[in-house]
Every structure is written in C-alpha cells, then in structure tokens.
Amino acid sequence: MKTIVRTLTGLALAGALTTNAAAEEIVVGGKNFTEQQILASMTTQYLDALDYDVDQRSGMGSSVLRQAQENGQVDLYWEYTGTSLINYNEVDEKLDADETYERVKELDAEKGLVWLAPSSANNTYALAMRADDAEERGIQSISDLAETINDGDELTLASNAEFYSRDDGLRPLQEAYDFEFGRANIKRMDTGLTYPALRDEEVDVSVVFATDGRIPAFDLTVLEDDKGYFPAYALTPVIREETLEAHPDLEEQLNKLSELLDDDTMAELNAAVDVERETIEDVAREFLEEHDLI
C-alpha cells in the first residue's frame, strides 16, 4: 500500500489530474488554506490506516476542486454547506442550517455527489470580542451587543472590506439586529489584521471566521448569532456516488471522523499550525492518535 501526497495549484491542475474512475485508489482533495489542508491530511492518514490506497491532492482553489470532483478526478473532500448552496448551486434563499444541508444534499445528488453526516464545525462569518471584555460588559450574543450599543456605548468594529460591502454583510446584519456601529466606529482592514487589532485593544469587536485558530490563541469569544443571521457553513465530507458504491464502508468511517469535529476542535487544530507552527501532517496525526483512529 502506498500513500501519495501532492500539492497542486489551480494552474497545474489540468495537466496533473487524470480521471480515476477505473482506478482502485481513492483520491482525497483539499483546498488551499490551513483548515482544508489539515482535513485532507487527516482523511488521507485515516483511510491509509484502514488499508485503502489513497492519493492526496490538496492545495486547490475551491471551484477547481469542486470541478475536479464532478469530473471524477477527486473522490472525496470536505466541503461547506453554504459554499455549495450559494456558490455552486446559486441558491440565494435564506435557509437555516438543517435546511441548507438538506438542500445541497438534494441538489448535489443530481450531480453524483453524496453529502455524508455534517460535522458540528461551522466555518461561517461571526463577530468576536476579547473574552474578558465580553464578560465584563455582559455580552454573549449579537443581541446583547446590539442592546449595549443602543444603550449608548460606542464600540469599534474591525471588518475586512468584503464583509463591509457585500449584500449579505455588515449593513443587513445591523438591520437584522436593529443597531448600528456608526461609520466613525468601523475600521476596515485586511482580514489578517482584524484578529491582532482586537487582541491589542485597537477595536472592541471584530468580524472573524468561526473556526479560525486565532480565536482560542488570542482568547477571543465568538458572539452567539441568536437570530441566525449568518449562513450555515457546516463542514461535511462529500464523496462521489460511484466511489461510495465501490467502498460502502466509507460512509460509516467518514461519519465517525465527522462526528469528532466542532468549532472549538477545528480552531485548536488550525491554531496548532498557524500559531504554534506545527506541521499539518503532525497535527492531523496527533488528532487521529488521540481518538484511536490510527
């Protein structure tokens, strides 16, 4: 048995991938950011220990990876429900987490893709505060934040440019929760700068991604989206129907792995790589060993 690990860019993909419909190996894909690379390595090592012949191909752009799976060049990877709903299926209807999962499961089944059991990890946009500040102010949810601001407290927000301007971003969020930071209290900056700005008390609130490793590393608190404003981006293993038919045990095996993942777990794994500078392979292996999967 041999496990092959390749990192591919979108530019090299067309020449590097070959259709594997008749191949015995299982091709595990992954996108080009830390969380996805951890999951690709974790899945590869896990299936390798289960005696599958695995070929890992990570480092792809989202649309390239999706196309590769639809074309039969990638057998399985971890996708986000909201990404499939909005980007691949162009559904703009407001759906809750369960509805989002059921809709993408139905729509992607028509394309020969099977959504397995979703994890509890939801890598969506969120608002965060420093943990001690949130506790001192009594803010646990976005409704609490809105009430605090409406009572006269001026809190500053760090936001990347995309969330500030997008149609489902800051403006409609404030409308949904009936409050307003005020233009003077909003600081627009690159996504990578919002986390240290919050940590260093340059702002009071920041737009974050829910599973980012800097949340636990910087002792930040994610505010509860108690009105369900943000779309669901539940992290879920997605596999080609043909592959699952050839290897039916994969459903139970991948669901077992999915069950172990939630926001805190993924944030800790991401932090181990991005903050503590451990290797992706080591972080993935240590997690599997901890849960007796290898």
Protein Blocks (a to p, Z undefined) as FASTA:
>chain_A
ZZddddddfklmmmmpccfklpmbdcddddfbfklmmmmmmmmmmmmmnopacdddehia
fklmmmmmmnopafbdcddfklmmmmmnopabdcdfklmmmmmmmmmmmnopacddddfb
dcdddddddfklmmmnopabfklmmmmmmnopacdddddfklmmmmklmmmmmmmnopae
bjklpccddfklmmmmmmnopafbdcddfklcklmmnopacdddfkomaccdddcddddf
klmmmmmmlmmmmmmmmmmpcfklmmmmmmmmmmnopafklmmmmmmmmnopZZ
